[in-house]
C-alpha cells in the first residue's frame, strides 16, 4: 500500500498503487496502516475486519508455503482456483520485492511469519 502523510506525519491517504500523492510504501499488515484503516468513521467494524483480513492473508500464504516446503501438501493438492490465487500472490510479492530493491526501501517484518 502507498500512503500520503499530513504535516504531522500521520497517514491521511492510502492507495493500492503509487500515485503522485501516495509515494511512501507501507506493508499491508503494517500496524500503522491497520490503525489508520480502523479509524474510519461509521465503518469502524468493517474497516477493522478488512484490516484483519489483509494481515491474515499474509499468514495464510506463509502457512501454505511451509506446508509445501515440508512436503505435508503439494501444490497440486490445492483446488485449481486456490492454485491460481497462490501463483498470483507469489507473482505480486516477487514484483513488489523487486520494486523495493530498486527503490532502496526497507522491508519491515513486524513479527509476521
Residue frames as qw, qx, qy, qz and C-alpha x, y, z in Angstrom:
[[0.000, 0.891, 0.454, 0.000, 0.00, 0.00, 0.00],
 [0.405, 0.277, -0.006, 0.871, 1.17, 3.52, -0.71],
 [0.268, -0.770, -0.508, 0.277, 0.41, 6.40, 1.61],
 [0.187, 0.645, -0.014, 0.741, 0.46, 10.16, 1.90],
 [0.460, -0.413, -0.552, 0.560, 1.22, 11.75, 5.27],
 [0.062, -0.951, -0.242, -0.183, -0.03, 15.04, 6.67],
 [0.188, 0.798, -0.333, 0.466, 2.27, 17.73, 8.10],
 [0.558, -0.599, 0.458, -0.345, 2.35, 15.89, 11.45],
 [0.076, 0.393, -0.913, -0.085, 3.47, 12.63, 9.83],
 [0.556, 0.147, 0.718, -0.392, 0.11, 10.89, 10.18],
 [0.202, 0.182, 0.837, 0.475, -1.38, 8.88, 7.33],
 [0.343, 0.415, 0.236, -0.809, -4.05, 10.87, 5.52],
 [0.718, 0.463, -0.178, -0.488, -4.45, 9.00, 2.22],
 [0.564, -0.232, 0.785, 0.106, -3.95, 5.38, 1.10],
 [0.665, 0.521, -0.274, -0.460, -3.65, 3.91, -2.39],
 [0.943, -0.036, 0.325, 0.059, -3.03, 0.39, -3.66],
 [0.740, 0.415, 0.145, 0.508, -0.71, 1.84, -6.31],
 [0.404, -0.350, -0.026, 0.845, 1.92, 4.55, -6.21],
 [0.229, 0.856, 0.402, 0.233, 0.49, 7.93, -7.22],
 [0.303, 0.592, -0.152, 0.732, 1.92, 11.45, -7.22],
 [0.455, -0.672, 0.155, -0.563, 0.32, 11.95, -3.77],
 [0.876, -0.381, 0.259, -0.144, 0.92, 8.45, -2.37],
 [0.562, 0.643, -0.515, 0.073, 4.59, 7.60, -2.83],
 [0.185, -0.501, 0.767, -0.356, 5.61, 6.08, 0.51],
 [0.684, -0.023, -0.690, -0.233, 5.26, 2.28, 0.65],
 [0.432, -0.356, 0.641, -0.526, 3.88, 0.52, 3.75],
 [0.129, -0.020, -0.987, -0.098, 3.26, -3.21, 4.05],
 [0.496, -0.389, -0.464, -0.623, -0.46, -4.04, 4.04],
 [0.717, -0.474, -0.505, 0.073, -0.09, -5.55, 7.50],
 [0.299, 0.309, -0.340, 0.836, 1.76, -2.54, 8.94],
 [0.245, -0.526, -0.687, 0.438, 0.35, -1.69, 12.40],
 [0.011, -0.365, -0.044, 0.930, 0.31, 1.99, 11.46],
 [0.277, -0.010, -0.590, -0.758, -1.71, 1.29, 8.31],
 [0.342, -0.378, -0.859, -0.053, -4.08, -1.08, 10.10],
 [0.163, -0.478, -0.507, 0.699, -4.66, 1.55, 12.78],
 [0.136, 0.237, -0.208, -0.939, -5.45, 4.17, 10.13],
 [0.337, -0.147, -0.758, -0.539, -7.90, 1.82, 8.41],
 [0.312, -0.431, -0.815, 0.229, -9.65, 1.11, 11.71],
 [0.072, -0.319, -0.293, 0.898, -10.26, 4.84, 12.33],
 [0.086, -0.255, -0.602, -0.752, -12.87, 5.10, 9.54],
 [0.335, 0.054, 0.386, -0.858, -15.98, 6.93, 10.75],
 [0.743, 0.168, 0.094, -0.641, -19.15, 4.87, 10.73],
 [0.886, 0.288, -0.338, -0.134, -17.38, 1.85, 9.26],
 [0.203, -0.688, 0.660, -0.225, -15.04, 1.08, 12.12],
 [0.782, -0.127, 0.585, -0.170, -16.15, -2.54, 12.49],
 [0.835, 0.532, 0.138, 0.003, -15.97, -3.15, 8.74],
 [0.326, 0.833, -0.418, 0.160, -12.58, -1.43, 8.41],
 [0.444, -0.559, 0.673, -0.195, -11.22, -3.45, 11.32],
 [0.874, 0.113, 0.464, -0.091, -12.42, -6.68, 9.71],
 [0.713, 0.694, -0.050, 0.091, -10.86, -5.74, 6.35],
 [0.040, 0.814, -0.546, 0.193, -7.58, -4.74, 8.01],
 [0.668, -0.337, 0.643, -0.163, -7.57, -8.05, 9.85],
 [0.887, 0.388, 0.247, -0.034, -8.13, -9.86, 6.55],
 [0.458, 0.822, -0.321, 0.110, -5.12, -8.12, 4.99],
 [0.207, -0.655, 0.694, -0.215, -2.85, -9.25, 7.80],
 [0.779, -0.096, 0.581, -0.215, -4.33, -12.75, 7.91],
 [0.814, 0.571, -0.052, -0.094, -3.84, -13.32, 4.17],
 [0.259, 0.739, -0.601, 0.157, -0.09, -12.98, 4.67],
 [0.489, -0.375, 0.730, -0.297, -0.19, -15.54, 7.48],
 [0.873, 0.241, 0.359, -0.227, -2.12, -18.00, 5.31],
 [0.631, 0.708, -0.316, -0.016, 0.35, -17.56, 2.45],
 [0.013, 0.644, -0.728, 0.236, 3.22, -18.36, 4.78],
 [0.684, -0.154, 0.637, -0.320, 1.43, -21.40, 6.27],
 [0.874, 0.448, 0.098, -0.162, 0.74, -22.81, 2.80],
 [0.449, 0.740, -0.491, 0.099, 4.38, -22.27, 1.83],
 [0.283, -0.510, 0.758, -0.292, 5.65, -24.02, 4.99],
 [0.821, 0.066, 0.487, -0.290, 3.30, -26.98, 4.44],
 [0.805, 0.584, -0.094, -0.051, 4.52, -27.35, 0.86],
 [0.200, 0.742, -0.611, 0.190, 8.19, -26.97, 1.87],
 [0.420, -0.362, 0.769, -0.318, 7.79, -29.72, 4.47],
 [0.245, 0.085, -0.895, -0.364, 6.01, -31.99, 2.00],
 [0.300, 0.234, 0.746, -0.546, 2.78, -32.10, 4.01],
 [0.586, 0.657, 0.404, -0.249, 0.85, -30.96, 0.94],
 [0.452, 0.011, 0.491, 0.744, 1.81, -30.42, -2.66],
 [0.157, 0.275, -0.119, -0.941, 0.78, -27.51, -4.81],
 [0.363, -0.047, -0.714, -0.597, -1.38, -29.81, -6.94],
 [0.179, -0.359, -0.870, 0.288, -3.34, -30.88, -3.83],
 [0.122, 0.402, 0.270, -0.866, -4.89, -27.41, -3.80],
 [0.498, 0.653, 0.565, -0.077, -8.06, -26.82, -5.83],
 [0.519, 0.431, 0.338, 0.655, -7.46, -25.08, -9.17],
 [0.043, -0.912, -0.170, -0.372, -8.85, -21.69, -8.01],
 [0.614, -0.763, 0.114, 0.168, -6.58, -21.82, -4.94],
 [0.753, -0.029, 0.297, 0.587, -3.57, -22.68, -7.13],
 [0.336, 0.681, 0.278, 0.587, -4.30, -19.67, -9.32],
 [0.299, -0.930, -0.058, -0.204, -4.60, -17.35, -6.32],
 [0.751, -0.527, 0.190, 0.351, -1.38, -18.67, -4.76],
 [0.656, 0.212, 0.315, 0.652, 0.51, -18.16, -8.03],
 [0.117, 0.835, 0.235, 0.484, -0.94, -14.66, -8.43],
 [0.492, -0.870, 0.031, -0.013, 0.06, -13.66, -4.88],
 [0.779, -0.294, 0.253, 0.492, 3.58, -15.09, -5.32],
 [0.509, 0.481, 0.311, 0.642, 3.97, -13.16, -8.55],
 [0.111, -0.915, -0.147, -0.360, 2.75, -9.92, -6.95],
 [0.658, -0.724, 0.103, 0.179, 5.03, -10.39, -3.96],
 [0.746, -0.020, 0.277, 0.605, 8.06, -11.01, -6.21],
 [0.313, 0.675, 0.264, 0.613, 7.28, -7.88, -8.23],
 [0.338, -0.917, -0.065, -0.201, 6.81, -5.77, -5.11],
 [0.754, -0.525, 0.183, 0.351, 10.03, -7.09, -3.58],
 [0.651, 0.257, 0.301, 0.647, 11.83, -6.36, -6.85],
 [0.091, 0.836, 0.202, 0.502, 10.49, -2.82, -6.92],
 [0.526, -0.850, 0.032, -0.015, 11.54, -2.20, -3.33],
 [0.795, -0.222, 0.211, 0.524, 15.03, -3.48, -4.05],
 [0.464, 0.487, 0.271, 0.689, 15.31, -0.97, -6.86],
 [0.130, -0.862, -0.147, -0.467, 13.90, 1.91, -4.84],
 [0.314, 0.353, -0.598, 0.648, 16.02, 1.13, -1.79],
 [0.603, -0.483, 0.065, -0.632, 13.02, 0.79, 0.52],
 [0.016, 0.262, -0.910, 0.320, 13.46, -1.47, 3.53],
 [0.648, -0.305, -0.578, -0.391, 11.02, -4.28, 4.30],
 [0.284, -0.387, 0.606, -0.635, 9.87, -4.44, 7.87],
 [0.360, -0.086, -0.925, -0.082, 8.86, -7.83, 9.17],
 [0.459, -0.370, 0.165, -0.791, 6.93, -6.57, 12.24],
 [0.391, -0.191, 0.823, -0.366, 6.99, -10.09, 13.63],
 [0.818, 0.302, 0.052, -0.487, 4.80, -11.50, 10.86],
 [0.767, -0.117, 0.608, 0.169, 5.65, -15.03, 9.79]]
